[in-house]
Structures are given as C-alpha cells and as structure tokens.
Amino acid sequence: MTTTSANPETDAMLQARYGDAKALLNGPHSAVIDALLSHRSVRAYADTPLPEGLLDTLMAAAQSASTSSNMQVWSAVAVQDAGRKARLAALAGDQAHVAKAPLLLLFLADLSRLRRIGDAQQAATPGLDYLESFVLGIVDAALAAQNTVVALESLGLGCCFIGAMRNKPAEVAAELGLPPEAFVVFGLTVGYPDPQREAAIRPRLKPQAILHRERYEIPAETEQQLVAEYDGAMHRFQDSQGMPSIDWSRQMMRRVGSPEALMGRHCLRDVLNKLGFKLT
Ligand SMILES: Cc1cc2nc3c(=O)[nH]c(=O)nc-3n(C[C@H](O)[C@H](O)[C@H](O)COP(=O)(O)O)c2cc1C
C-alpha cells in the first residue's frame, strides 16, 4: 500500500537521516521505503543463532537483483568457520565484528564462470579482458549485496559492509581458494544486532547536495553551506554515539589526502592483474 503522508516513525527516521524531517518526504510512501530509511550498519552482534535456511533466502533475494545483460558475473562465498572468519578479520584491518558475526558473506566480481563456459565450448572470450567486464562484475556484486542487505534487515538481522576485504585482495583470494578472475569486492557481516549496543541511523548529506535536475549544477556557496550543515549534523551524531568528534569534510579529506590512506588499496590495479584480470 502506498500513502502520501509520512507517519511519526517515518518522521523520526528522516529526522535522524537529515536532521530535519520537514518537507523531505512529500511524495508517495510505502513500508519498503520505511525499511530502507531505517538502515544502519550493525557492528555488534548477539550470540543468537541464524535462522535455518537463511542463506537460501538471502541468495534468492540477491539473485533477484538486476544483472548486466543477465551475465551474472558475480558470486558469493559464505564463511561461517570461526578460524577462517578470524583470518579474514585479520586481513581486513583486524575488525572485530568480522570475526564475531555468525556469517560473513563475501561478494565477488567473477569473470571466471564465463571464462570456464567459453573454455568448455571452445569459444573465444576476449570480451572478458576489458575493464568494462570487470566493472560489470563490480556493479552486479554491489546490486546483489544491497538486495541482500534489504532482505536480511527485513528479517530483523543486521549487517555491515566490509570494504577492508580489499586491503589485501591476494591473501583474501588465497584464503577463499578463488580461481583467477574472481575478486572479493567487499564482505558483509551478518547477524542479529546486540540489543545492548544498538546502532543508530547515521545522517547523510541533504538530497540537494546529491540530486541535480536535468543538468549538474550547484552553486559553490550552496554546496559549501550544505557541507557545513552536514559537518554539524555529524558532530551531533558523533557526540550522541560517544564517537570522536571530527568534521565529516575534514575526515573525508584525510581519507583522500594520500595514497597510504587507501590502506593498501592504492596498488589495486597491480593486484587485480596478478589475480588474472587483464583490465584492457
Ligand atoms: C562498500 C562499503 C564498504 C564498507 N566497509 C566498511 C568496513 O570495512 N568496516 C566498517 O566497519 N564499515 C564499513 N562500511 C560501512 C560504512 O562505514 C557505513 O555504511 C557508512 O558509515 C554509513 O553508515 P550506515 O551504513 O550506518 O548508514 C562500508 C560500507 C560500504 C558501502
């Protein structure tokens, strides 16, 4: 059912997301949209076991995402073994929640399947050598992963993307026994949120900073004002969560301020070549 008026819970979520619920959702509205608005990354998990058959459900949701030309150039690896999770956590910057989550899903850009099909059919597959095919794999993996997020959150589970799986891609590939031309784009930790350490909705830039109508135009002073407002919103969020207080914009400049800040990922092209991707 769609409605045009937001309910108080929706207002509260918009307030959390934008620091301002007014006039932000005047359009059509649905329960699915409420579910999307309520997203927050979960990094603290309860010991509650996962429901039986969860992987089947999540895969059906993931595979229902659109995929470029139906090529399905992505794969997933589900890791539940404690030792393997711990080793992967160590490779991903020692993030404790990677080891603690009962399930770690790795989403792969995977050109190897089409390469194998080509080999079996003795068909040439030079199209897979191009950067475009790699991009397709990344896009497919991301769409499948986001469908997974929406599905698992609808079941009361929580998750967190783990981009740090790209800090040491070759070691991660070896741990998972990946064939050439398969690459972990990111991980996704999955589990029931720890009710003692509930995650909060994290603010975002106002849509005016992101959405352009017809052409990409935003006056410099408008953008600066929106970023300043967002720095303020993030300060309030950080204070409420007991996090270190820092301007979002300054934090982002640190993030892009040196190759080293990419945590090893500045060498990605070389590693991808070693993993068999030609990226022509
Ligand atoms: C591709 C991707 C990689 C991410 N990698 C990590 C990560 O390695 N560790 C982590 O704790 N969070 C990671 N995150 C979570 C983001 O920090 C989080 O989505 C962002 O701060 C917004 O917070 P929210 O998801 O709670 O709204 C990642 C998110 C994405 C989309």
The ligand as an SDF file (V2000), in Angstrom:
LIG
                    3D

 31 33  0  0  0  0  0  0  0  0999 V2000
   31.4260   -0.6660    0.0980 C   0  0  0  0  0  0  0  0  0  0  0  0
   31.4040   -0.3890    1.5850 C   0  0  0  0  0  0  0  0  0  0  0  0
   32.4800   -0.7450    2.3650 C   0  0  0  0  0  0  0  0  0  0  0  0
   32.4560   -0.5670    3.7440 C   0  0  0  0  0  0  0  0  0  0  0  0
   33.4970   -1.0200    4.5150 N   0  0  0  0  0  0  0  0  0  0  0  0
   33.4050   -0.9800    5.8580 C   0  0  0  0  0  0  0  0  0  0  0  0
   34.4130   -1.5990    6.6700 C   0  0  0  0  0  0  0  0  0  0  0  0
   35.4020   -2.1630    6.1990 O   0  0  0  0  0  0  0  0  0  0  0  0
   34.2350   -1.5650    8.0160 N   0  0  0  0  0  0  0  0  0  0  0  0
   33.1510   -0.9810    8.5970 C   0  0  0  0  0  0  0  0  0  0  0  0
   33.0500   -1.0190    9.8310 O   0  0  0  0  0  0  0  0  0  0  0  0
   32.1940   -0.3750    7.8550 N   0  0  0  0  0  0  0  0  0  0  0  0
   32.2820   -0.3800    6.5070 C   0  0  0  0  0  0  0  0  0  0  0  0
   31.2980    0.1570    5.7340 N   0  0  0  0  0  0  0  0  0  0  0  0
   30.1290    0.7660    6.3700 C   0  0  0  0  0  0  0  0  0  0  0  0
   30.1260    2.2780    6.2100 C   0  0  0  0  0  0  0  0  0  0  0  0
   31.0760    2.8360    7.0660 O   0  0  0  0  0  0  0  0  0  0  0  0
   28.7210    2.7840    6.5160 C   0  0  0  0  0  0  0  0  0  0  0  0
   27.8170    2.2570    5.5650 O   0  0  0  0  0  0  0  0  0  0  0  0
   28.6600    4.3040    6.4790 C   0  0  0  0  0  0  0  0  0  0  0  0
   29.4420    4.8510    7.5050 O   0  0  0  0  0  0  0  0  0  0  0  0
   27.2300    4.7900    6.6450 C   0  0  0  0  0  0  0  0  0  0  0  0
   26.6760    4.2640    7.8410 O   0  0  0  0  0  0  0  0  0  0  0  0
   25.3150    3.4210    7.8350 P   0  0  0  0  0  0  0  0  0  0  0  0
   25.5230    2.2240    6.9490 O   0  0  0  0  0  0  0  0  0  0  0  0
   25.1090    3.0140    9.2840 O   0  0  0  0  0  0  0  0  0  0  0  0
   24.2520    4.3170    7.3440 O   0  0  0  0  0  0  0  0  0  0  0  0
   31.3260    0.0380    4.3520 C   0  0  0  0  0  0  0  0  0  0  0  0
   30.2550    0.4250    3.5460 C   0  0  0  0  0  0  0  0  0  0  0  0
   30.2810    0.2190    2.1900 C   0  0  0  0  0  0  0  0  0  0  0  0
   29.0880    0.6100    1.3460 C   0  0  0  0  0  0  0  0  0  0  0  0
  1  2  1  0
  2  3  1  0
  2 30  2  0
  3  4  2  0
  4  5  1  0
  4 28  1  0
  5  6  2  0
  6  7  1  0
  6 13  1  0
  7  8  2  0
  7  9  1  0
  9 10  1  0
 10 11  2  0
 10 12  1  0
 12 13  2  0
 13 14  1  0
 14 15  1  0
 14 28  1  0
 15 16  1  0
 16 17  1  0
 16 18  1  0
 18 19  1  0
 18 20  1  0
 20 21  1  0
 20 22  1  0
 22 23  1  0
 23 24  1  0
 24 25  2  0
 24 26  1  0
 24 27  1  0
 28 29  2  0
 29 30  1  0
 30 31  1  0
M  END
$$$$
